[in-house]
Amino acid sequence: MRLFGTDGVRGLANRDVTADLALGLGSAAAHVLGTSGDFAGHRPRAVVGRDPRASGEFLSAAVGAGLASSGVDVVNLGVLPTPALAHLVGAMDMDLGVMISASHNAMPDNGIKFFARGGFKLADHVEDQIEARLGQDWERPIGADVGRMRSDNGIAAQQYVEHLVASIGTTADVRPLEGLRIAVDAANGAASQVGPEALREAGADVVVINASPDGRNINEKAGSTHPEQLQAVVVAAEADFGVAFDGDADRCLAVDHGGVLVDGDQILGILARGLKDEGRLPSDTLVVTVMSNLGLLLAMREAGITTIQTGVGDRYVLEEMRAHGYGLGGEQSGHIILADHATTGDGVLTALHLAARVKASGRRLADLAADVPRLPQTLVNVKGVDKARAADDEGVRAAIESAETLLGETGRVLLRPSGTEPLVRVMVEAATQTQADGVADTLAAVVRDRLAL
């Protein structure tokens, strides 16, 4: 099985993701990038950051040691969001960035992801080279050629906040979010400090929950995966709306003034309409994944905006955006990429731009979200089947064609084999929940019968 997944290496900390593995990955990355010419002609430099989970302390130390032992000078940024590290790789003119985080996963997990020069995630083939180089002997630097390690002491965090607030036109005299009251659920994660700080500097009145990380409480009944607490707080605090980040703050979901969840698809639709109205949406195009709700696609068509769909994963959204110069893309989960300001999904940046859109429009978030209705959706995981045959089985294909004919333009069918389990995901969207449930159950039965192991 490939070590790197769609978002780096991830697993149970100290069992799957160990200090030995972190040390080895740091060293292997330095070796691969060094021999490929990425570090040619200069002494390489890297930044290392982490989210607040306890295991990040020893893992960031280990990956930093692997880099330094391979001749890379390392700046330890401490606790920062993943998009902050990605931004700072470019802003600080670094050759490499390493983030220690398991994002929205529970505290016992952790992960390691790499960013190349400019702040972009490594290509799949480079990750494969790093994995192949793990544990191999090579001539390591000695003496003055070994890397040095130092701490940043919070300077980069302030630089990141300044970058965020400037992206919506904040200056000493202009505070574009003044008059808005925004509730923030920081998930006891990496944006516990910088998220509320950025919104306040932009002028918002901020109510904060779950911003006291202790190394153990990250994502615990909090943040974008558990928005229930935020929904209650928005209503109780009479906030204009609320935003929820995940553990490493590369996601953002929202809650309107009535406590109703506004998902990533709706946020994308709101931002796309705003950018198009301002003439700032390149090619009038939005990039999403195949999992985006059909309601978003229909709303964008009505607004004169083209949607392009990619495979699941924000890295594939970004690849499409970079290849064609598109400016906005993302996922239903709240990974939203604003290419003019970020090289990856950025939850705090998304919150700022969503707030700026609410303020500029003079409308409530609930009204803006109503322009991007969500069609009823049903997802069924069919377990114990041969997922490799899902795309080729004639009976499954015939059932899909029949379902698509039944649904017409008011619905959609998607079958996706799991990347890690022997199961197939059946997703159906329809005009009503009853119809979505019925079509999904029928398709799931066909998959179960035709692909049984």
N, C-alpha and C positions, 0 to 999 in steps of 0.2 A: 504493500500500500504506500502511496506517495505521502511523504512526511508533511509537505506543505499543502494546506487546503486552499480554499478561495480567499482566505484572509490570514495568511501566515500559518504558523505552527501553533496548534492549540490543544489543550488537554488538561488532565488533572495535575495540578502543580505538585512537584516533588515525587510524582510517580511516572506520569507521561512526559511532562515538561520539567526536567531536572536541571540542577546547577551544571552538571556535566554536559548536558545537551546545550544549554545556553552558552557555556564556555566554548564548546566545539563549533556551534553555529557562528559565534562571533569571529572565531579564528578562520573558519572556512569561508565566510563572507569576505573577510579582508583578503584572503589568498586569491579567491576567484576574481574579485574586482580588481585586485592589483595586477594579476597576470593578464587580465583582459584589456589592460590599458586605461582603465577608469582613473587610476591614481598616477598616471604617467607624469613625470617631471616635477612632482611636488610631494611633500610629506602629507599623507592623507589625514583627514580630520572627520570625526563622527560625533553626533549627538545621541544620547540615550535618555529616554523618558519612560515613565510608567504611570499606571493608574494606582489608586491607594491600597489595593489589596496587599495583605501582609507578605505573600510570596514574591511580590514584585521587588521587595528589598533585596533578597539574595539573588534573584534572577537578573536584575539590572546590574548588580555587582559582578556577576559571573560573565554576562555577555560583554560588559565593559572590559573585564580582564582578558577575555578572548581577543577582543579588538586590540587592546594595548600591547598584549604579548606578540601581536602580529605586526607591530609598527604603526598603529593608528593612534593619533592623539584623540582623547575622548573627553567631551564635555558632558557632565551629568546634569540634566535639566530637572531632575526630581519629578514630582507629580504634575503632570500636564495632560490635557486631552490629546488623543491621537492626531487630530487635525492641526493642533498647535505644533506638535513635533514636525509634521509634514511641512507646514509653513516655514518653520524655523530652519529646516535643512536648506531651503533656498535663501531665506533672508540672511542667514549667517554664513552663506557660501560654504556649506559642508559637503563632503563627498558622500556621506552615508548617514542615515538615521535608523535607529532601532527603537521600537516601542514595545514595552512589556505590558500586555493587557489581554484580557479575555472578553473585552467589550461588555456585552449585555449578559454574559454567562454568570452563574452563581460564583460566590467568592472562592470556593476550593479550586476552581479552574484558573489557568493563566495561559498566556500565549506570547509569541515572539513574532513581530512583523518588521520587515525591512523597507526602507525608503531610499531610493537612489538619488543622485544629485538632481536638484530641482524640486524634490519633494514628492516624486511619483513612486508608487509601489513597483517593486521589481517585476520584470516580466517572468512568465512561467518558466522559460528556458533557463533564466539566470538562477531562479530558485532550485531548479533541477541540478544545475552545476554545483550549487552550494551543498545540496544534499549528497551528491556524489563525492564531494571532497571531504565530507565529515570523517574524521579519524585518520586521514591519510598523513603520512610523514612528509614534512617539507622543511627546507632550511629557514629557520626562524631568525629574525634580527637579534642582535646582541648589542651590548654596550649602549652607546648613545642613540642607536637606531630603534630601541624599543619605544613604544608609545607612552605618552604621559596622560594622567587623568586629573581633572579638576572639576569642581562644582560651579554651577552658574549663579547660585544664590538668589534666584528669583528675577534676575534682570530680563531674561528671555520671556518670562510670563507677562511682564508689563509690556514688552514689545509686541507680543501677540495681541493683548487687549487693545493696544493703540491701533493695530492693523484692523481689528474687527470693527471698532467704532468708527474709524475713518471710512470704512466701506459703505456706510449709509450717510456720509456727509457730516459727521459730528466734528465740531471744532470748539474752540474755547467760547465762541459766541453763539453757536448753533447746536441745539440739543433736540434732534428730530423726534425723539420719543416722549417729549415732555407732555404731560397730561394723560398718559397711559398708565394704568395700574396692571402689572403683570405678575402672576404667580409663577414661581420657578421650582421645579422638583429636580434637584441635582443628582439624585440617585446615590447620594453619599459617594460620589465618584470623582473623576478627574477634573470636572468643571465646577466643583463645589465653591471654589473661590473666583475663578475667572468668569464664569457664566453670569452670576449676579452682578459682578463688578462691571462687566461690559454693558449690560443693560442699564445700570445706574448711570454710568458715564454718558450714555446716550440720552439720558434725561428721564427714564422711566422710574416710576415708584414701584419698587420690587418687594414682593412677599416671598420669602424663601423657606422651603422645607427640604429635609434630607440633604443637608450640606455640612454634616459633621462626620466625615469619614474617620473610622478608627482601625482600618485594616481588615475588619471582619464584616462590616455591614453594607458593603457595596452591592447595589442592586437588590437588597433585601426588602421585598414588598415595597419597592420604590422605583421611581424613574419610568422610562418609556415602556418597560415590560409590565409594570404594575401601576397604571395611571389612576387607580381608584381614589387614592388619597388626594392627589392633585385635583381631581374632579370635585371632591367635597370642599377643598380649600378655596378653589376659585369662587364657588358660590358663596361660601361663608364670608370671604374677604371682599366680596363684591368687586372682584377684579374684572378688568375688561376681557382678559383671557389668561390662559396659563400655558407654559411650555415644559415638557419633560425630556430630559436627556437620559442617555444610558451611561454605563460605567465609564466609558472612555470618551463620551460626548461626541461621537461621530454621527449620532442620530438625534432627531428632534421630532416629537409629536406634540400636538397642541390640544387644548381644551377650550371650548368657547365659554361665554359668560354664563351659560346655563348648565355647564358641566358636561357637555356633549363632546366626545372625542373627535378630533380632526386629524385624520391619518396622513401619512406621507404623500399618498396620491392627491389628496385634496390640497395639501400645502403646495405641491408641485403645480397643480392647476391654478391656484391663486397667484403664485409667483410668475408663472408663464403668462397669464393674462395681463398682469401688471407690466411686465417687461415688454410685451408686445404693444401695449397701449403707449408705452414710452419710446417705442422704436428701438429697443435694446435687446431684443430676442433674436440672435443670429439665425437667419434663414427661416424665421418664424417656426422653429422646430424645437420640440421637447424630446429628450431621450429617456425612455423608461425600460423596465424589464417585462418579460412575458407574464409576470405575476401581477402587473398593475391591473386594477379594476377596469372593466369595460366602461364603466361610468366616466372615468377620466378620459378615455379615448374618444368617447362620443362628445363629451363637453369640449374637448380641444378641437374636434372637427367643426363643431358649431361656432367656435371662436376663431376659426381660420388658422389654427395651429396644427402643423404636421407632427405626428408622433412616430418615433422610431423605436422598435422594441429589440432588446438584446437578451442574452442569457441572464440567469439570476446571479447577482453579485455586482456591487458597485464598481469593481475593477473593470467589468465588461462595459458598463455604462460609460465610464471614463474613457476607455479605449475608443469607443464610438465617437464620443465628444471630441477627443483630441484628433482623431483621424479626419474629421470634417469641419472642425472649428465651431461646434455647437456650444452654447453657453450655459445651458441648464439641463440637468438630468438627475435621476435618482430612483428610489425604490419606495414601495408602499410602507416599508418598515421605518422610514424616516431618514434613510441615508440620502441626503440631498447635496448635489454638487453645483456650486455657483462658480463656474470656471474663471470668471474675472477676478476672483478673490481667493480661490482655494484649489488644491490639487487632489482633494479627497472630500468625502462627506464631512460636513462640519455642523454640529448641532447648534452651537452658540451663534455662528454666522447665520444659520437658517432662522433662528429665533429673532435676531435683529432685523433681517430683511422682511420676515413675515410681519413683525411689529411695524416696520416702516410702511409696508403696504397697507396695513389696517389704518394707520394714521393718515396717510396720503389720500386714501379713498374716502375717508369720512364715514365708512360703513363698519358695522360690527363684524367680527370674525365669522359668526354664525351665518350672516348674510353672504359673505364672500364664499364660504364653504358650500352653501346651498347651490352655488353656480357649478359645483363639481359633485353631483350626486353619486353615491355609491350604489351599484346594483347589488342585489342579494347574492351572496356567494356561499358555496358549500365546498368543503375540502374533506375528502375521505382518503385515509391511508390504508391501502390494501396490502396486508402483510403476507409473508410466506409464499411469494410468487417469484417467477423468473423474470426479473426486471429487464434483462438483456433482450427479451423477445417482445417487449412492449411495443416497439416501433414497427415491427415487421409482421406481427400476427394478423392474419386476414380477418378473423372474427372480431378482434379488437378494433381494427381499422373500420370495419363495416359498422360497428356500434357507434364509433365516433362520428362517422358520416351521417348516420341516422339522427344522432343527437343534434348535430349542427344544423341539419335541415329543419328539425323541429323548432329550434331556438331562433333561427334566422338571424337578423341583425340585432335582435334584442337580447342576445345571450352569447356565451362562449364556452368552449370546452378546452381543457388543457390536461394532458397526461405527462407526468414527469417521474422518471425512475429516480429513486433516492441515490445520492452519491455514496452513502455509507452503510445503508441497510438493505435487506432483501424485501423491498416494498416499492409500490408504485403509488404516487399521489395523483388522485383524480380530483380536479378542480372544475366546478361548473358555476357559471354566472347566468342569471336569468332575470326576467322581468319581475318575478315574485319569488319569495323564499320557498314556497311550496313546490314550484316548478324546478327550482335549483336543486332542492333536496331529492325530488323524484328522479330527475335525470342523473344525478350523481350516484344515487343508489343503484339504478339500472346499470350504469356503466361499470360501477365497482363490482357488481355481480358477474358481469361478462369478463372483466380482468381476472377476477378470482377463479372463475371456471376455466378460462382459456390458458392462463399462465401458471396454474398451480404447480408447485414443485413436486 
